[in-house]
Amino acid sequence: MSTDAKVAIWRSTLLPASETFVRSQANALRRWQPTVVGAVRVSSAIANDSDVMAFPDGAPGRRAFHRLRVTGGSSRLRAVLTDIRPDIVHAHFGGD
């Protein structure tokens, strides 16, 4: 695997302070270029400006995220991932 390989690390809520392990695991990758992607941002000391939010704050973003949770599909999330062009997507928790 080359260092050009990209992984999108998905966590629906980015990133609660209690989940330092998610950030640590992403930062520890040496053979992958990680991009942390989420649906909604929470105020936290471990949040990064480089985190990619798939669903903007506000009513339209909440509705789109709800559709993803209900249907399992989202054109908005698909567009975000198309822009990132990851080789793999790692969903950190099964419920995500």
N, C-alpha and C positions, 0 to 999 in steps of 0.2 A: 504494500500500500504506500503510495507516495504521500508527501505532505500536502499535495494539492487535493486530496480527498476531503470532501466536505460532509459534515454531519449537522443536521438540524436537530437540536435538542428541544423537544416540545414539553412544555409545562403550562397547563392552562392558566394558572395564576403565577405571575412572575413578581418577584420571587420572594416569598416570605422569609424573614430572617431566620426562621427555624430550619430552612432548607439549604444551609451552607454547603452540604454535601453535593448538591446539584451543581453549584458554581464551582466547587473544588474539583469535581470530576471533569467538568468541561475544561477548566484551566489546566488540568494535568495531561490532557491529550497531547501527544507528540506527533502522531502519524495522521491526525485528522485536524481539519480546521473547523472548530465548532462555531455555530451560531445558535444562540439561545432564542427560541421563539415562543411566544405566549399569546394568550387571548386577552388577558387583562393584567394591568400592572398594579402592584400594591406598593405602598411606601415602605421601603426597606433599605437597610444599610448595604445589602448585597446586590441591589439593583444596579444595572449598568446602562449607560446611555446607548451602548451597542446592542442591547436586547431589542429584538424585533417584535413589535406588537401587531398581531394580525387583525385585531378588532379595536377600532378607536374608541375613546371614551365617548359617551353620549348614547342616546336612544338608538340610532341606527346600528352602532357597534354592538350594543346589548342584544338587539333583535337578531343580528347576523350570528352572534355567538350562540344564542338560544337555538337557532335553526341548526347549527352544527351539532349541538348536543342532542337534539331531537332526531335529526335525520342521519347524522354521521358524515354529512358532506357539506362543503362550503366552497363556493367559487372564490370568495375572498381569501381563504386560507390556501387554496390551490394557487392563486395568483402570487401570494407571498412566497410560497415554496418554489414556484417557477422562477421568481426573481433570484432567490438564493441558490437554486440549482444544486441541492444536496445530493450526495451519492446515497445516503441513507437518512432516515428520520428515526430518532430514538425518542419514543414517548416514555417519559420517566415513570409514570404510574399508569396502571391498567385503566383506571377510570378516566384518564385524560384522553 
